[in-house]
């Protein structure tokens, strides 16, 4: 992208949507990409969900946290790719009180 930021070679729909919704800049995506690459131990383009909880969010895996991945429609219940990572981080970090309440009802309703 020409500004010296390391970003993934392609941006999927989740990344584009997060950039538009949350007014993220290329630099913001580059920061998330660096974090993702740091935790992608196998260099396979995925991070295990358990690692995401323990090493990035520093929270235990719970039904509430798993509900977040249901909301972003993660394709695999045990690993996430970079697009899902961006969706999870932006969703989790930008929740406001009404969204938190909606999320709680979503989880409890299961």
N, CA, C and O of each residue as an XYZ file, in Angstrom:
440
protein
N       0.817     -1.195      0.000
C       0.000      0.000      0.000
C       0.859      1.256      0.000
O       0.343      2.372      0.061
N       2.180      1.065     -0.069
C       3.036      2.194     -0.326
C       3.423      3.059      0.853
O       4.254      3.952      0.690
N       2.873      2.845      2.012
C       3.182      3.703      3.153
C       4.124      3.031      4.148
O       4.372      3.567      5.228
N       4.645      1.871      3.791
C       5.564      1.178      4.666
C       4.871      0.301      5.694
O       5.535     -0.265      6.562
N       3.565      0.175      5.618
C       2.835     -0.683      6.543
C       2.735     -2.069      5.942
O       2.510     -2.226      4.742
N       2.904     -3.072      6.787
C       2.738     -4.438      6.345
C       1.276     -4.824      6.548
O       0.780     -4.841      7.674
N       0.604     -5.129      5.466
C      -0.798     -5.543      5.511
C      -0.942     -6.825      4.706
O      -0.084     -7.146      3.885
N      -2.028     -7.559      4.939
C      -2.208     -8.779      4.149
C      -2.335     -8.446      2.668
O      -2.795     -7.358      2.321
N      -1.937     -9.359      1.794
C      -1.966     -9.075      0.356
C      -3.365     -8.825     -0.197
O      -3.524     -8.097     -1.177
N      -4.372     -9.420      0.419
C      -5.747     -9.201     -0.028
C      -6.628     -8.905      1.171
O      -6.403     -9.420      2.267
N      -7.615     -8.082      0.955
C      -8.565     -7.750      2.017
C      -9.901     -8.400      1.690
O     -10.499     -8.118      0.652
N     -10.369     -9.275      2.586
C     -11.668     -9.897      2.329
C     -12.793     -8.953      2.749
O     -12.547     -7.856      3.252
N     -14.012     -9.393      2.538
C     -15.178     -8.548      2.807
C     -15.249     -8.090      4.261
O     -15.669     -6.966      4.536
N     -14.844     -8.947      5.190
C     -14.901     -8.586      6.613
C     -13.962     -7.419      6.925
O     -14.305     -6.526      7.701
N     -12.797     -7.438      6.324
C     -11.824     -6.371      6.562
C     -12.328     -5.065      5.972
O     -12.275     -4.020      6.620
N     -12.816     -5.130      4.740
C     -13.350     -3.928      4.082
C     -14.523     -3.365      4.891
O     -14.602     -2.157      5.112
N     -15.428     -4.237      5.330
C     -16.586     -3.791      6.112
C     -16.140     -3.158      7.428
O     -16.668     -2.117      7.821
N     -15.181     -3.769      8.111
C     -14.678     -3.208      9.373
C     -14.025     -1.852      9.135
O     -14.199     -0.932      9.934
N     -13.278     -1.722      8.046
C     -12.631     -0.446      7.736
C     -13.670      0.642      7.509
O     -13.510      1.773      7.966
N     -14.737      0.288      6.796
C     -15.790      1.271      6.512
C     -16.600      1.592      7.767
O     -16.847      2.761      8.067
N     -17.009      0.569      8.490
C     -17.876      0.751      9.659
C     -17.187      1.525     10.772
O     -17.782      2.412     11.383
N     -15.930      1.184     11.032
C     -15.223      1.770     12.166
C     -14.188      2.808     11.756
O     -13.371      3.240     12.570
N     -14.229      3.205     10.488
C     -13.324      4.227      9.969
C     -11.856      3.863     10.231
O     -11.050      4.707     10.621
N     -11.538      2.596     10.009
C     -10.167      2.138     10.210
C      -9.305      2.576      9.034
O      -9.765      2.626      7.893
N      -8.080      2.884      9.322
C      -7.103      3.270      8.305
C      -6.210      2.061      7.999
O      -6.236      1.065      8.721
N      -5.440      2.157      6.949
C      -4.501      1.097      6.588
C      -3.561      0.823      7.761
O      -3.217     -0.329      8.029
N      -3.153      1.867      8.449
C      -2.253      1.701      9.602
C      -2.909      0.837     10.682
O      -2.239      0.007     11.297
N      -4.213      1.025     10.918
C      -4.926      0.234     11.916
C      -4.942     -1.243     11.530
O      -4.723     -2.117     12.369
N      -5.204     -1.511     10.251
C      -5.215     -2.893      9.763
C      -3.805     -3.481      9.857
O      -3.641     -4.660     10.169
N      -2.788     -2.656      9.586
C      -1.402     -3.122      9.686
C      -1.061     -3.530     11.114
O      -0.350     -4.515     11.317
N      -1.550     -2.796     12.100
C      -1.310     -3.154     13.504
C      -1.968     -4.505     13.813
O      -1.363     -5.369     14.449
N      -3.208     -4.674     13.357
C      -3.892     -5.955     13.591
C      -3.199     -7.095     12.850
O      -3.099     -8.208     13.366
N      -2.722     -6.811     11.640
C      -2.012     -7.822     10.853
C      -0.737     -8.260     11.573
O      -0.432     -9.452     11.621
N       0.002     -7.312     12.126
C       1.228     -7.645     12.865
C       0.906     -8.523     14.074
O       1.625     -9.481     14.357
N      -0.167     -8.199     14.782
C      -0.564     -9.007     15.937
C      -0.991    -10.403     15.484
O      -0.624    -11.406     16.096
N      -1.764    -10.450     14.414
C      -2.218    -11.741     13.897
C      -1.022    -12.611     13.521
O      -0.952    -13.776     13.912
N      -0.084    -12.049     12.765
C       1.097    -12.816     12.341
C       1.905    -13.288     13.538
O       2.444    -14.395     13.517
N       2.000    -12.477     14.576
C       2.742    -12.845     15.778
C       2.152    -14.092     16.430
O       2.888    -14.920     16.967
N       0.834    -14.229     16.387
C       0.164    -15.347     17.055
C      -0.160    -16.504     16.121
O      -0.672    -17.531     16.566
N       0.130    -16.354     14.842
C      -0.054    -17.432     13.863
C       1.206    -18.292     13.903
O       2.091    -18.166     13.057
N       1.266    -19.160     14.895
C       2.481    -19.945     15.176
C       2.891    -20.861     14.024
O       4.081    -21.089     13.806
N       1.921    -21.379     13.296
C       2.234    -22.315     12.212
C       2.441    -21.622     10.871
O       2.831    -22.262      9.894
N       2.182    -20.319     10.820
C       2.248    -19.542      9.581
C       1.283    -20.092      8.533
O       1.533    -20.017      7.330
N       0.178    -20.647      9.023
C      -0.820    -21.222      8.131
C      -1.978    -20.291      7.833
O      -2.921    -20.672      7.140
N      -1.914    -19.063      8.356
C      -2.975    -18.106      8.096
C      -4.156    -18.226      9.033
O      -5.228    -17.684      8.763
N      -3.959    -18.948     10.154
C      -5.031    -19.079     11.146
C      -4.454    -18.987     12.563
O      -3.273    -19.242     12.798
N      -5.326    -18.617     13.485
C      -4.994    -18.628     14.913
C      -6.034    -19.493     15.595
O      -7.227    -19.378     15.311
N      -5.590    -20.356     16.490
C      -6.524    -21.169     17.255
C      -7.371    -20.281     18.159
O      -6.879    -19.296     18.709
N      -8.644    -20.631     18.310
C      -9.547    -19.845     19.150
C      -9.035    -19.776     20.581
O      -9.070    -18.712     21.200
N      -8.564    -20.885     21.107
C      -8.059    -20.895     22.489
C      -6.885    -19.934     22.653
O      -6.778    -19.240     23.664
N      -6.009    -19.899     21.655
C      -4.876    -18.966     21.676
C      -5.365    -17.524     21.594
O      -4.816    -16.642     22.255
N      -6.393    -17.282     20.785
C      -6.962    -15.937     20.669
C      -7.437    -15.448     22.034
O      -7.172    -14.311     22.424
N      -8.147    -16.326     22.760
C      -8.635    -15.959     24.095
C      -7.489    -15.717     25.067
O      -7.415    -14.667     25.705
N      -6.591    -16.703     25.175
C      -5.560    -16.633     26.213
C      -4.426    -15.657     25.904
O      -3.948    -14.970     26.806
N      -3.990    -15.584     24.656
C      -2.805    -14.792     24.318
C      -3.104    -13.377     23.832
O      -2.230    -12.512     23.876
N      -4.331    -13.133     23.370
C      -4.655    -11.812     22.829
C      -5.649    -11.079     23.720
O      -5.425     -9.929     24.098
N      -6.761    -11.760     24.055
C      -7.766    -11.111     24.908
C      -7.477    -11.277     26.395
O      -7.975    -10.507     27.216
N      -6.681    -12.273     26.741
C      -6.357    -12.583     28.143
C      -7.602    -12.886     28.965
O      -7.736    -12.439     30.104
N      -8.513    -13.653     28.367
C      -9.725    -14.086     29.061
C      -9.887    -15.583     28.835
O      -9.410    -16.117     27.834
N     -10.563    -16.265     29.768
C     -10.811    -17.693     29.555
C     -11.882    -17.892     28.488
O     -12.702    -17.010     28.233
N     -11.855    -19.042     27.884
C     -12.872    -19.363     26.880
C     -14.189    -19.660     27.601
O     -14.240    -20.493     28.506
N     -15.238    -18.974     27.192
C     -16.553    -19.147     27.808
C     -17.619    -19.189     26.716
O     -17.333    -18.926     25.548
N     -18.824    -19.515     27.099
C     -19.938    -19.510     26.154
C     -20.186    -18.094     25.625
O     -20.609    -17.917     24.482
N     -19.918    -17.090     26.465
C     -20.083    -15.701     26.015
C     -19.102    -15.383     24.893
O     -19.468    -14.803     23.871
N     -17.855    -15.772     25.105
C     -16.845    -15.509     24.078
C     -17.134    -16.305     22.810
O     -17.005    -15.786     21.702
N     -17.524    -17.561     22.977
C     -17.857    -18.359     21.800
C     -19.042    -17.759     21.053
O     -19.124    -17.868     19.830
N     -19.964    -17.124     21.783
C     -21.099    -16.464     21.155
C     -20.657    -15.352     20.223
O     -21.303    -15.096     19.207
N     -19.557    -14.689     20.564
C     -19.013    -13.642     19.706
C     -18.659    -14.215     18.334
O     -18.934    -13.591     17.309
N     -18.058    -15.385     18.315
C     -17.676    -15.992     17.044
C     -18.902    -16.467     16.265
O     -18.880    -16.517     15.036
N     -19.965    -16.813     16.980
C     -21.213    -17.121     16.287
C     -21.754    -15.864     15.607
O     -22.272    -15.926     14.492
N     -21.629    -14.722     16.289
C     -22.128    -13.469     15.723
C     -21.373    -13.061     14.462
O     -21.969    -12.532     13.524
N     -20.079    -13.302     14.438
C     -19.303    -12.926     13.250
C     -19.291    -14.041     12.212
O     -18.670    -13.919     11.157
N     -19.989    -15.131     12.530
C     -20.122    -16.262     11.619
C     -18.776    -16.856     11.225
O     -18.491    -17.054     10.043
N     -17.958    -17.136     12.226
C     -16.677    -17.784     11.970
C     -16.925    -19.152     11.340
O     -17.790    -19.902     11.792
N     -16.172    -19.469     10.307
C     -16.379    -20.703      9.560
C     -15.953    -21.938     10.362
O     -16.528    -23.014     10.194
N     -14.965    -21.791     11.218
C     -14.423    -22.908     12.000
C     -14.544    -22.550     13.466
O     -14.195    -21.438     13.861
N     -15.027    -23.464     14.273
C     -15.215    -23.156     15.695
C     -13.924    -23.247     16.498
O     -13.917    -22.916     17.684
N     -12.834    -23.686     15.881
C     -11.571    -23.833     16.614
C     -10.433    -22.957     16.105
O      -9.371    -22.912     16.726
N     -10.632    -22.257     14.987
C      -9.576    -21.405     14.441
C     -10.199    -20.262     13.649
O     -11.314    -20.376     13.140
N      -9.451    -19.147     13.553
C      -9.929    -17.995     12.786
C      -8.846    -17.530     11.817
O      -7.651    -17.634     12.094
N      -9.296    -17.015     10.672
C      -8.365    -16.419      9.715
C      -8.302    -14.909      9.990
O      -8.939    -14.421     10.923
N      -7.543    -14.185      9.188
C      -7.352    -12.758      9.480
C      -8.643    -11.958      9.352
O      -8.886    -11.062     10.161
N      -9.468    -12.255      8.368
C     -10.742    -11.544      8.227
C     -11.621    -11.737      9.453
O     -12.237    -10.787      9.936
N     -11.679    -12.965      9.956
C     -12.455    -13.253     11.160
C     -11.824    -12.593     12.385
O     -12.528    -12.143     13.289
N     -10.494    -12.541     12.407
C      -9.779    -11.871     13.495
C     -10.167    -10.394     13.554
O     -10.478     -9.875     14.627
N     -10.149     -9.724     12.415
C     -10.517     -8.302     12.360
C     -11.966     -8.119     12.796
O     -12.277     -7.215     13.572
N     -12.848     -8.975     12.296
C     -14.264     -8.885     12.681
C     -14.435     -9.088     14.179
O     -15.204     -8.366     14.813
N     -13.733    -10.054     14.752
C     -13.847    -10.324     16.191
C     -13.300     -9.163     17.017
O     -13.939     -8.726     17.974
N     -12.129     -8.670     16.655
C     -11.515     -7.574     17.417
C     -12.372     -6.315     17.340
O     -12.625     -5.672     18.359
N     -12.815     -5.963     16.152
C     -13.611     -4.734     16.038
C     -14.972     -4.900     16.699
O     -15.462     -3.971     17.340
N     -15.583     -6.055     16.554
C     -16.879     -6.290     17.200
C     -16.730     -6.253     18.715
O     -17.495     -5.581     19.407
N     -15.759     -6.965     19.213
C     -15.540     -7.072     20.662
C     -15.156     -5.720     21.267
O     -15.643     -5.356     22.337
N     -14.303     -4.997     20.597
C     -13.774     -3.739     21.155
C     -14.705     -2.544     20.975
O     -14.589     -1.558     21.703
N     -15.618     -2.619     20.022
C     -16.473     -1.473     19.759
C     -17.908     -1.644     20.246
O     -18.777     -0.828     19.938
N     -18.148     -2.705     21.004
C     -19.486     -2.884     21.585
C     -19.802     -1.734     22.524
O     -18.964     -1.331     23.330
N     -21.005     -1.212     22.416
C     -21.511     -0.248     23.380
C     -22.586     -0.950     24.196
O     -22.946     -2.084     23.881
N     -23.106     -0.312     25.231
C     -24.033     -0.963     26.149
C     -25.204     -1.641     25.441
O     -25.503     -2.788     25.770
N     -25.883     -1.002     24.491
C     -26.997     -1.711     23.820
C     -26.540     -2.988     23.108
O     -27.249     -3.994     23.121
N     -25.358     -2.948     22.488
C     -24.854     -4.137     21.813
C     -24.474     -5.222     22.808
O     -24.688     -6.405     22.545
N     -23.906     -4.830     23.959
C     -23.551     -5.806     24.997
C     -24.819     -6.503     25.488
O     -24.833     -7.724     25.648
N     -25.880     -5.738     25.728
C     -27.134     -6.333     26.183
C     -27.721     -7.267     25.123
O     -28.191     -8.358     25.446
N     -27.693     -6.842     23.873
C     -28.190     -7.684     22.786
C     -27.372     -8.972     22.709
O     -27.914    -10.058     22.510
N     -26.073     -8.830     22.870
C     -25.178     -9.975     22.848
C     -25.511    -10.952     23.988
O     -25.561    -12.164     23.775
N     -25.735    -10.424     25.186
C     -26.074    -11.273     26.345
C     -27.362    -12.042     26.089
O     -27.434    -13.240     26.361
N     -28.380    -11.362     25.567
C     -29.632    -12.051     25.260
C     -29.427    -13.106     24.167
O     -30.028    -14.179     24.209
N     -28.581    -12.791     23.200
C     -28.288    -13.751     22.137
C     -27.683    -15.030     22.740
O     -28.080    -16.139     22.383
N     -26.734    -14.866     23.643
C     -26.066    -16.010     24.244
C     -27.020    -16.780     25.151
O     -27.093    -18.007     25.078
N     -27.756    -16.060     26.010
C     -28.672    -16.734     26.929
C     -29.817    -17.426     26.193
O     -30.331    -18.441     26.664
N     -30.211    -16.896     25.066
C     -31.314    -17.449     24.297
C     -30.951    -18.781     23.669
O     -31.841    -19.527     23.258
N     -29.693    -19.093     23.586
C     -29.243    -20.355     23.000
C     -29.706    -21.491     23.851
O     -29.433    -22.649     23.536
